[in-house]
């Protein structure tokens, strides 16, 4: 059933109606960065931003558990950045995002592959030396080169101190010993998938926020959805059996959205063309947008 065929109830407002396209300034800005050309494995992740927008129509604006109605905040959809891959694509991302944080309190970027973590963060902050980064990811993303496997390493090379980085959900047999050593040598805090078995996701997020946001630093958060168990994210090519649950990632999105130091969040590594007929991966991505927004609504 398409969004146009969904029932119309004026007392059940659909979440896709929150987003205006008439201005550039709002509490929360949404932007699509449909990067896919540098992905290590072929992907059609460029289809995902619009698929997530469509999935927002499946949900309401009200969070029961936090008693938050998102209609109390303002939202703008800045559209998709055309052709964001490569050197020229990086320039286009830079031009599109360079003033976003002046006009909006929180940016939510829809990938595209994980390369957007570098292009978006380096466009939002000219000086990376005093920001923090939190990644929810099965992978370190510390590879050499310019791909969806290298954004964290690119940010470090561009001036982001490793001590300001926390990685949550790093999986066994998803990384090499060499890149694990690179994380250690650069002072990155790693909270592995095994660590999360023995602690609440909220505790892991609190630790990450304390480290990444120490001294009041602004924080960029990467929600690489392949951190989740493959059964709940079949449209993430690199997801593995035994990842975190969809509910844990939803909790994390809410908690980072609630912290005023978090200025930008991306949602990456979904290939909408690979999703199941029930669209479980894309629908989770839409819920991450809403959870982060509900968290934002609780900011003091």
NORWONOR-V928223 format. One record per residue. RES is the residue in one small letter. D_LAST is the distance of its C-alpha to the last C-alpha in whole Angstrom. Layout:
RES/D_LAST  RES/D_LAST
//
This chain:
x/39  x/37  x/34  x/37  x/38  x/35  x/35  x/34  x/32  x/30  x/28  x/27  x/25  x/26  x/23  x/25  x/25  x/21  x/23  x/24  x/27  x/27  x/25  x/23  x/20  x/17  x/13  x/15  x/19  x/22  x/25  x/28  x/30  x/33  x/34  x/37  x/40  x/40  x/39  x/41  x/42  x/43  x/40  x/39  x/35  x/35  x/36  x/32  x/30  x/32  x/32  x/28  x/28  x/31  x/29  x/26  x/28  x/29  x/25  x/23  x/20  x/19  x/18  x/19  x/18  x/14  x/15  x/13  x/16  x/15  x/17  x/14  x/13  x/16  x/18  x/21  x/24  x/26  x/29  x/31  x/32  x/35  x/37  x/35  x/37  x/39  x/39  x/39  x/37  x/34  x/35  x/34  x/31  x/30  x/31  x/29  x/26  x/26  x/24  x/21  x/19  x/19  x/19  x/16  x/13  x/14  x/18  x/20  x/23  x/26  x/29  x/32  x/33  x/31  x/32  x/29  x/27  x/29  x/30  x/26  x/25  x/28  x/27  x/24  x/24  x/28  x/27  x/26  x/27  x/23  x/21  x/21  x/22  x/22  x/24  x/25  x/29  x/32  x/33  x/33  x/33  x/35  x/39  x/41  x/41  x/39  x/38  x/35  x/36  x/35  x/32  x/31  x/34  x/34  x/30  x/32  x/35  x/33  x/31  x/28  x/29  x/29  x/28  x/24  x/25  x/24  x/26  x/26  x/29  x/32  x/35  x/38  x/41  x/39  x/39  x/42  x/42  x/42  x/39  x/38  x/39  x/38  x/34  x/35  x/37  x/34  x/32  x/30  x/28  x/29  x/28  x/31  x/31  x/33  x/31  x/28  x/31  x/31  x/27  x/24  x/22  x/19  x/21  x/22  x/19  x/17  x/20  x/20  x/16  x/18  x/21  x/20  x/17  x/19  x/18  x/15  x/17  x/16  x/17  x/19  x/20  x/23  x/24  x/27  x/28  x/31  x/30  x/30  x/33  x/36  x/36  x/33  x/33  x/37  x/36  x/35  x/38  x/37  x/35  x/37  x/38  x/36  x/33  x/29  x/29  x/27  x/25  x/24  x/23  x/21  x/19  x/18  x/17  x/14  x/13  x/14  x/12  x/9  x/9  x/8  x/12  x/13  x/15  x/18  x/19  x/23  x/25  x/28  x/32  x/32  x/36  x/36  x/39  x/40  x/37  x/39  x/40  x/37  x/35  x/33  x/32  x/30  x/29  x/27  x/26  x/25  x/23  x/21  x/20  x/18  x/17  x/15  x/14  x/13  x/11  x/9  x/8  x/6  x/4  x/0
//
